[in-house]
Every structure is written in C-alpha cells, then in structure tokens.
Amino acid sequence: MTYLVIFLIIALIAIIFVSKRKQSDNRVNQANINKNDDKMPRDFLAEAKGWLKTPKSLREMIEENKEYVISKLINILEEGGTYERKYAAFALGQIGNDNMINQLRKCLEKETVQGVQEALEAALTALNIASAESGQSELERRKVIDEV
C-alpha cells in the first residue's frame, strides 16, 4: 500500500511538471508568434537603390516624378538583368498603381527566369489585393509581397 501511495505521488508530481512545462512552452511559442507579427515586411523601394543603381531611393524619386520612375521600372523589366528585373517587379507592386497590371502580365508571359516570374506574380497579387487606388497602404502591399 505504501508503494502505491508513493507511486501516485510521483505520478502526480510528473503530471504537474509536464503541465507546467507545456504552459511555459506555450508562452514561449506565443511570444515568438507576436515577435514575428511585429516584423516589418521588406521595403523594395529602399532596397532597390543598390540593385538599380539609382542616385536616391525610389521613394524619393517617386515623390519627385512618379510617372517617370514607373516608366523606367517598366523599361528595366523589359531590358534589365535578372536582379534588376526582379527588383523592378517588386517595386512596381509596392508602388501599387493598378494601371500596371496589364504591363506586368505581359512581362510575366515573356519572362523565363523563375525568380523574376515569382516577383512579377507577387507584384500582381499585391496590385489585385491592395492597390493604391483601392485605398490600401504601401505597407499592406509590402505585406502581401512578403507573403507571396
């Protein structure tokens, strides 16, 4: 009988320990989820400066002359190197002008490089879900691009 009581006490302690451990793991997992939610999506208008060799960030250039920047990005999509085309696609998606949808589709039809195709698909998804014309923010488009 004494052994049975000792066994039950040990089993109860083990159950409590496992329960506390699971609660602790759940708190750590929740903290990691919250930390990931706070992560800012990539900013291709800032990053593109290095790849596209622009004198300023694309965001600054857009503030000066948006249509000029868009036309240059389209030109890069048609004639640039792989990474330039990829960043141009991401940047166009981030800008959010839904007038670019047909042009991006044409570029996607001709594109042969998988990474550029994926960037074009992400840009098209951002424009379809969160275009500037629909009132969505640039941050929303960045999130869409990051998730695709």
N, C-alpha and C positions, 0 to 999 in steps of 0.2 A: 504494500500500500504506500509506503514511504517513497519508493522508487517512482510510483505513478504520480504522486504529487510533485516530486522533483522534475519529472519529465514534463508535466503540464506547465509548471512554472517556466522551465527553459523554453518550451514551445511558445508560451505567451510572450516571453521576452523577445524571442526571434520574430514573432509576428509584429510586435511593436517596433522593433528595429527596422524591419523591412518596410513597414508603413511609413516610418519617419524618413527613410531613405528615398522612397518614391515621392513623398512630398517635397523633399529637398531637390530631387531631380526635376520635378515638375516646375519648381520655382526657377531653376537654372534654365530650363528649356523656354519658359515664358519670357525670361529676361533676354535670352538670345533672340526670340521672335520679335520682341519690342525693339531691340537694338537694330535688327535688320529692317524693320519698318521705318526707322529713322534715317536709314541710309539714303543719301541723295542720289538720284539717277545721274548717269553721265551727262555732261554738258558738251555736246559735239560742236556747238558754236564756239566754245572756248578752246577745245582740243584741236579743232581743225586748223588753227593758225599754224601749228607746226607742220602738219601734213600738206597743207595747201600753200604754205609759204606766203601768207598774207602779211602785210605790214602791221595790221591791227587784228584784234579778234573780229570774227564775223559779226558778232553782236554790235560792236561799234560801227562797223561798215554798214550794217543793215540800218542803223539809226540815221546814217548819212544818206544812203540811197538803196533802199530795199530792192527795187526792180533790177538795178544794175547787179547787185550781189546774186540775186536769183538767176539772172541770165548767165552770169559767169559760172555758177554752180552747175547749171544745165550743160554748159559748154564742157566743163570738166567731166561730167557724167558721160558725155559722148566721146571725148578725146583724151582724157587723163589716164594715168597709170592706175593700177589696181587699188592701192590705198587711197589715192586721191578720189577715185570714183566712189569708193565705199564711204569716205567722209562726206563727200558732196551729197550722197543719198541721205545719210543720217542728218546732215544739216538741213536739207530741204524738208525732211519730215519734222524736224524740230521747229523750223520757221512756221510751218503749219498752214501755208497758203494752199487751199484746196483746188486752186486753179492749176496746180502742178500735177494733179492725179493722172491725167491723160499722158503727159510727158513722161512721168515716172513709169507708167505701164509700158510705153513704147520702149523705154530704155531697158526695162526688165525683159521684154520679149527678145531683145537683141543680146542681152548680157550672157556671157558664157562662164564667168568666174563665180563659183558658189558663194564666196563671202560677199561679193558685191550684190549678187541676187538676194541674199538674206538681208542686206542693208536696204535694198530697194523695197523688199517686202515689208520690213519694219517701218520704213517711211510711209508706205501706202497704208499700212494698218493705222499708224498714228494719224494720218490725214482723214481716214474714214471714221475713226472713233473720236478724235479730239481736235478737229481743225480749228484754226483761229476764228474762222467765220462762224463756227457753231458756238463761239463764246468760251471755248476751253483754253486753258492757260498753256504756256510753253512748258511749265513743269509737268502738266498732265501728259503732254506729248512725249516728253523725256521719259516719263514712267512707262508709257506704252512701248516706246522703242526699247527700253531696257528689258521689258517683259517678253518681247517677241523673240 
